[in-house]
Amino acid sequence: MIKYALKEWAVICKALAESQQSLILRKGGLVEPEEEFQVQHKRFWLYPTYVHQQRAGIKPEYSTLLDLAETDKPPAGKIRLSHFAEVEGIYKLHDMVGALLLSPFHIYSEETVHGRFAYRTPGLLAILLRVYRAAEIAELPDSDRYSGCRSWVELEREVPTGAAVPVLDDRAFEELAKTVDHLLNPTAFA
């Protein structure tokens, strides 16, 4: 059971759900405590949002994924939770080199990566996620307390996670995690 959710563009949630991406790049919303993103929860639902999502925010070859995410949009007044994530690694990126090295592992456009990196103060968090498909999709009523430019929301109730299946098998995820860690912490492998 999980009671917290992380708001992210619906297209990014779709990419995570379809194992086309396994990390997110975060800086923080306007309503973040201390004005920067904090990993407040190690397990959370992916809460697809449609605010600020735009075609220019992703690599052009993923535009059909954006169309699919828009098609899957729940009816007004509802939120739909189908996938949850567990944090497997947190990397503080202090320069654009690290951020650009991660390009093969996400669908954000280079412009989006640059924009997030430069927002307020230079830097960015890369968060490696192990994503799971829930056995059942949960639909909850939308609430004013979920609105606004914030990353984390506390859901009205805990949502069950039993019988969930990882979108990447253990071996594939382990290889991905090693690759990302080697890119961002090369001295650990010297």
NUFI-591923 format. One record per atom (N, C-alpha, C, O): residue in one letter; x, y, z. Coordinates in steps of 0.2 Angstrom, whole numbers, plus 5000, padded with zeros to 4 digits. Atoms other than C-alpha are relative to their C-alpha. Layout:
<pts>
AXYZ/...
</pts>
This chain:
<pts>
M500449945000/M500050005000/M500450065000/M500950075004/I499749945001/I500650174995/I499550065001/I499050064997/K500549944999/K499850345000/K500350064997/K500050114997/Y499749945003/Y501050464991/Y500149994993/Y500249944990/A499950005007/A501250514973/A500450054998/A500450115001/L499649955003/L502450604962/L499750024994/L499649984989/K500349975006/K501750724949/K500650004995/K501150034996/E499550005006/E502650704932/E499650014994/E499049984994/W500450005007/W502150744914/W499849934999/W500149885000/A500350075002/A501050604908/A500449974995/A500449904995/V499650035005/V502150574893/V500649965004/V500849915001/I499450034997/I503650534905/I499749945004/I500149895004/C500350064996/C502450424916/C499949944995/C500149884997/K500150055005/K502050334900/K500749974998/K500749914997/A499450035002/A503850314895/A500349955006/A500649905004/L499850044994/L504250244913/L499649945000/L499949885001/A500550065000/A502750124911/A500249954995/A500149894996/E499950045005/E503350064895/E500849984999/E501049964994/S499250015000/S505250044900/S500450034995/S500950014993/Q499649965004/Q505750174888/Q500450055003/Q500850095000/Q499749954996/Q506450274902/Q500049975007/Q499549945009/S500050034993/S507050224920/S500250055005/S500450035011/L499849944996/L507550394927/L499650064999/L499450074993/I500349935001/I506850564930/I500550055002/I501050045006/L499649944999/L507750734930/L499650055004/L499150075001/R500449954996/R507050844944/R500450065002/R501050065004/K499749934997/K507351024949/K499550025006/K499750045011/G500549984995/G505751064959/G499550044997/G499650084992/G500649955002/G504051154957/G500150065004/G500550075008/L500049944997/L503651324962/L499850005008/L499950045011/V500250004994/V502851264978/V500449955004/V500249925009/E499550054997/E504351154984/E500250035007/E500450095007/P499749984994/P504951165002/P500750024998/P501049984995/E499349985001/E506651255002/E500150024993/E500750024991/E499949985007/E506351294983/E500449954996/E500649974991/E499750055005/E507151134977/E499749935002/E499449925007/F500350075000/F506550954974/F500449965006/F501049965006/Q499750054995/Q506850834989/Q499749934998/Q499149934997/V500350075001/V506550644987/V499749995007/V500149965012/Q500350014994/Q505350635001/Q499749935002/Q499649915007/H500350074999/H504750454998/H500449964996/H500649974990/K499750055004/K505650304992/K499649964996/K499849924991/R500550035004/R504050224985/R499550044999/R499250085004/F500549955001/F502750324977/F499649984993/F499949944989/W500450015007/W501350314963/W500350054995/W500550114997/L499949955005/L501750404947/L499350034998/L498850004996/Y500649965001/Y500450534945/Y500150044994/Y500450104994/P500049975006/P500250584927/P499750075000/P499150085002/T500349935001/T500050774924/T500050024993/T500450004989/Y500149985007/Y499550864909/Y500250084999/Y500350114994/V499849934999/V500051044915/V500850004998/V501249965000/H499349995002/H501751104907/H500249954995/H500849964992/Q499850055005/Q501850954896/Q499950034993/Q499450064991/Q500049975007/Q502251004878/Q500549954996/Q500949924998/R499650045005/R502950924862/R500750025000/R501149974999/A499349985000/A504551024863/A500349985006/A501049985006/G499750024994/G504850954880/G500349935000/G500749915004/I499850075001/I505250784873/I500449994993/I500350044989/K499750015007/K506350714859/K499549984995/K499049954996/P500550015005/P505450714843/P499849934998/P499249924996/E500250075002/E505450534840/E499549975005/E499349915004/Y500550024995/Y504350514855/Y499350035000/Y498950035005/S500649965001/S502950624849/S499449955000/S498849975003/T500650044999/T501750474847/T499949975007/T499349965009/L500150024993/L502050424865/L499650065004/L499250045008/L500449944998/L501450604869/L499349994998/L498850005002/D500750005002/D499850574859/D499749945004/D499149955005/L500350064996/L499550404868/L499950025007/L499450015010/A500249974993/A499750494885/A499450045000/A499050045005/E500649955000/E498550624880/E499349964999/E498849975002/T500650045001/T497350484874/T499849965006/T499249955007/D500250044993/D497450394891/D499850055005/D499750035011/K500249954995/K496950554900/K499449985003/K498949975000/P500650024997/P495650514913/P499550054999/P499750114998/P500649955001/P493950604913/P500250055005/P500550045010/A499949944995/A493950774922/A499749985007/A499249945007/G500250024993/G493850754941/G500349945002/G500249925008/K499750064998/K494850594941/K500750004999/K501050044995/I499350015001/I496650544943/I500149924999/I499749885002/R499950075001/R497250374937/R500749985001/R501250014999/L499450034998/L498650274945/L500149934998/L499749895000/S499950075002/S499350124936/S500749975001/S500849915001/H499350024999/H501150124940/H500350035006/H500250095008/F499649974995/F502250154955/F500749995000/F500949944996/A499250005000/A504150174958/A500349995006/A500050015011/E499650004994/E505450134970/E500750044998/E500950024993/V499349975001/V507050244971/V500549965001/V500649935006/E499450055000/E508550144967/E500750045000/E501250015001/G499449965000/G509850294965/G499850074999/G499350094996/I500149935001/I509950474967/I500750034999/I501250025002/Y499349975003/Y511350574958/Y499950085000/Y499450104997/K500049925000/K511650764961/K500550024994/K501150004994/L499649985006/L512250834944/L500250075001/L499850115001/H499749934999/H513350984946/H500250034994/H500450094994/D499849975006/D513751004928/D499649974994/D499349924995/M500550025006/M512850984911/M500349944997/M500049904994/V499750065003/V514150844906/V499649945002/V499449904998/G500450064997/G513250724918/G499350004997/G499149944996/A500750005002/A511550774913/A500049984992/A499549944991/L500050025007/L511950754894/L500249934999/L500049904994/L499850075000/L512750584897/L499449965001/L499449904998/L500650044999/L511050524902/L499550004995/L499049974995/S500449995005/S510250564886/S499749934997/S499149934996/P500350065003/P510050384880/P499549975005/P499149925003/F500450034995/F509050344896/F499450045002/F499050025007/H500649974999/H507650464895/H499750034993/H500150034988/I500349975006/I506450554882/I500050085001/I499750114996/Y500049935000/Y506650734888/Y500450034995/Y501050004993/S499649965005/S507250854875/S500650035003/S500650045009/E499449974998/E508950924876/E499950075003/E500250095008/E500249944998/E508151094878/E499750005007/E499850045012/T500350014994/T507151034893/T500549985005/T500550015011/V499450024996/V508750954901/V500350075002/V500550085008/H499649944999/H509651124899/H499650055005/H499850085009/G500449954996/G508151224906/G499949985007/G499950025012/R500050024993/R507951114921/R500650015004/R500650025010/F499449994997/F509751114925/F500150075002/F500450095008/A499949934999/A509851304924/A499550045004/A499650095007/Y500549964997/Y508251344933/Y500250015007/Y500549975011/R499849974993/R508551454949/R500849995001/R501150045000/T499350015000/T510351384952/T500249944996/T499849894996/P499850065004/P511351264941/P500049945005/P500249945010/G500050064997/G511151084946/G499449964998/G498949994996/L500650055001/L509950934944/L500049945003/L500649925005/L500050074997/L509450774952/L499849954995/L499349964991/A500250065004/A509450614942/A499849955005/A500249935009/I500350054995/I508350484951/I499949944996/I499449944991/L500150075003/L508450304945/L499449975003/L499449965010/L500750034997/L506750224947/L500049924998/L500149914992/R500250065002/R506250044947/R499250005000/R498950025005/V500749985001/V504450054940/V499649935000/V499949884997/Y500550065000/Y503049924943/Y499350024998/Y499150074999/R500750005003/R501449894934/R499549975006/R499649925008/A500450024995/A500049884947/A499549944997/A499449944991/A500550055002/A498849734946/A499450034998/A499050004993/E500749965002/E497349854945/E500250075000/E500550105004/I500049925000/I497250034940/I499550035005/I499050015005/A500449974995/A496650144953/A499850074998/A500250114995/E500249935002/E495550294949/E499750035007/E499350005010/L500249964994/L495350424963/L499750074998/L499950094992/P500349935002/P494350584963/P500650055001/P501050055005/D499549955000/D495450734959/D499850055006/D499350055008/S500149954994/S495650864973/S500450064999/S500950064996/D499649945000/D496151044975/D500650005003/D501150035001/R499450004996/R497450994987/R500649964996/R501149964998/Y499550035004/Y498350894973/Y500250064995/Y500850054991/S499949955006/S498351054961/S500650045002/S500950045008/G499549964999/G499751174959/G500749974998/G500749914996/C499450025003/C501551164954/C500449975006/C500950005008/R499650034995/R502151044967/R500149934998/R499849904993/S499750075003/S503050874965/S499649955004/S499449905001/W500350054996/W502250774980/W499350015002/W499250075003/V500749994997/V500450744985/V499949945004/V500149885003/E500250054995/E499750644999/E499349984997/E498950024997/L500650025002/L498350544992/L499549995005/L499649995011/E500550004995/E496650535000/E500049935004/E499749935010/R500050074997/R496950345004/R500649974998/R500949984992/E499450045002/E498350215003/E499749964994/E499149944994/V500250045006/V498250124986/V500449945000/V501049945001/P499750074999/P498649934986/P500549994994/P500450024988/T499450025005/T500249874977/T500149934999/T500549914995/G499950075000/G500049694979/G499949974992/G499650004988/A500050045006/A500349574964/A500350054994/A500250034988/A499749965005/A501349714955/A500549974996/A500849924999/V499550035004/V502549674941/V500550054998/V500350104995/P499549955002/P504149764937/P500050014992/P499949964989/V500149995008/V504149844919/V500749974997/V500749964991/L499350035002/L506049784918/L500149945004/L500149955010/D499850064996/D506549614923/D500650015004/D501050065003/D499549984995/D507849604937/D500750004996/D501150054998/R499350005003/R509349564925/R500050074996/R500650104996/A500049945004/A508849714913/A500150065005/A500550115003/F500049944995/F508649834928/F500750005003/F501050065003/E499450004997/E510249784936/E500650024995/E501050064997/E499549975005/E511249814920/E499950074999/E500450114998/L500149935000/L510449984918/L500350045005/L500650095004/A499749964994/A510850034935/A500750005000/A501050055002/K499350015000/K512649974933/K500350064995/K500750094996/T499849965005/T512750074917/T500050085002/T500450125001/V500149934997/V512050234925/V500550025005/V500850075005/D499549984995/D513150224940/D500750014997/D501050055000/H499450005003/H514650194929/H500150074997/H500650104997/L500049935003/L514250354919/L500150065005/L500550105004/L500049944996/L513950464934/L500549995006/L500750045009/N499550014995/N515250384946/N500549964997/N500749905000/P499550045003/P516650324935/P500649985005/P500849935004/T499450024996/T517950324949/T499849945004/T500349915007/A500250064995/A516950194959/A500149934996/A500249884999/F499950065004/F517350074945/F500749994998/F500949954994/A499350005002/A519150114943/A500549955003/A501149945002/
</pts>
